[in-house]
Amino acid sequence: MKSGRYLTVWVLSLFAWGWPISGPSPQPVDPELQIEEFQVQLAANCYQVIQDSSLYTQGWDKLVQPRFWREAMKLPPDTVIVNVAKTRQIVERLNLYEYRARGERKQKAYEDSLRTVYGLGKKDEIFFTTGRNHFYRFQEMLGPIDKAIPVFIKEQTDPWYAQAILLIESPGRLQYSTDGAYGAFQLMKGVAQDMGLTVNERVDEREDFEKSAAAAARLLRTTCIPKARKLCDDWKLSYKETDLWFRLLTMHIYHAGIGNVKRVVKRIKPKEGGQALITKLWQTKGRRFGNASQNYSQIILACFMELDALLQTEGIICPDLEAKPADPDTSPVPLDAV
């Protein structure tokens, strides 16, 4: 990789056009080109980022669920979004403390009134989701994304996953999940050990960003992606590994485990893959595949779009730098071969 202040930026072009960082409408590019080299500047630094045009060409950005999460990512934690759980339809925005001050009786009366107005049954859940702008700070993630992409490329793993994991999993923080996952890539202890990391009472290599990134890349390459392939093959679903829906399915496996995803897919009995399968996953629960698992790919989509919005408004193509051939050790793997 080039050294110094400006770093090469890999912008993912999956379809007939690439999504620009700023400026006019998207310009046509070679549809066979999987990765293009750009240099993107934000706050006087250049970063490697991945932008996926299929978010927009396939209409993922129009779906209610990722639009809901984009809204939540903009709001402070003292704001509550009242929403219908199964559709994420936003009913109202409330102040958290004022809502709590109403007391239990008034809160229940309020929920009952919503069920009447929106024609909801007793089993239809109403969620009160707090704002998340304290958690999702996308500009802070550009540095880690830039650092992770070449690690994934070296591990011969699609770098799209590096960005997806970093945007959604404990972004910019070293913290444990409620299940015990830890580090920037939220690896469980046993999984991290299986992928070659030392995790014991004295040393936890999940704290090491590059080692953790390499372990996550190996987990995806050797386990999650092959399991997603087999799941699709078992149900005779047509796919490409560069399809956005296939990547989202793989991320569900990374998060919930193949056993939980298989059980939910079995309930769905899909005849086709694509957006239809992913949106059915959002509506289907299974043992250990609950609300958090359903939300997972919705939030990934929202994160990618929010990062795009940030770069659209504040980023520019890095000036006065010509793309140079990448180092052989860090040159991108053709995605069809990953």
Stockholm file with secondary structure:
# STOCKHOLM 1.0

chainA/1-338         MKSGRYLTVWVLSLFAWGWPISGPSPQPVDPELQIEEFQVQLAANCYQVIQDSSLYTQGWDKLVQPRFWREAMKLPPDTVIVNVAKTRQIVERLNLYEYRARGERKQKAYEDSLRTVYGLGKKDEIFFTTGRNHFYRFQEMLGPIDKAIPVFIKEQTDPWYAQAILLIESPGRLQYSTDGAYGAFQLMKGVAQDMGLTVNERVDEREDFEKSAAAAARLLRTTCIPKARKLCDDWKLSYKETDLWFRLLTMHIYHAGIGNVKRVVKRIKPKEGGQALITKLWQTKGRRFGNASQNYSQIILACFMELDALLQTEGIICPDLEAKPADPDTSPVPLDAV
#=GR chainA/1-338 SS CCCSSCCCEEEECCSSBCCCSSSSSCCBCCTTCCEEEECEEETTEEECCCCCTHHHHTTGGGSHHHHHHHHHHHSCTTEEEEEETTTTEEEEEEEHHHHHHTCHHHHHHHHHHHHHHTTCCTTSCEEEEECCTTTCCHHHHHHHHHHHHHHHHHTTCCTHHHHHHHHHSSTTCCCCCTTSCBTTTTBCHHHHHHTTCCBSSSCBGGGSHHHHHHHHHHHIIIIIHHHHHHHHHHTTCCCCTTCHHHHHHHHHHHHHCHHHHHHHHHHHCCSCCHHHHHHHHHHCCBTTBCHHHHHHHHHHHHHHHHHHHHHHHHCEECTTCCCCCCCTTTCCCCGGGC
#=GC SS_cons         CCCSSCCCEEEECCSSBCCCSSSSSCCBCCTTCCEEEECEEETTEEECCCCCTHHHHTTGGGSHHHHHHHHHHHSCTTEEEEEETTTTEEEEEEEHHHHHHTCHHHHHHHHHHHHHHTTCCTTSCEEEEECCTTTCCHHHHHHHHHHHHHHHHHTTCCTHHHHHHHHHSSTTCCCCCTTSCBTTTTBCHHHHHHTTCCBSSSCBGGGSHHHHHHHHHHHIIIIIHHHHHHHHHHTTCCCCTTCHHHHHHHHHHHHHCHHHHHHHHHHHCCSCCHHHHHHHHHHCCBTTBCHHHHHHHHHHHHHHHHHHHHHHHHCEECTTCCCCCCCTTTCCCCGGGC
//
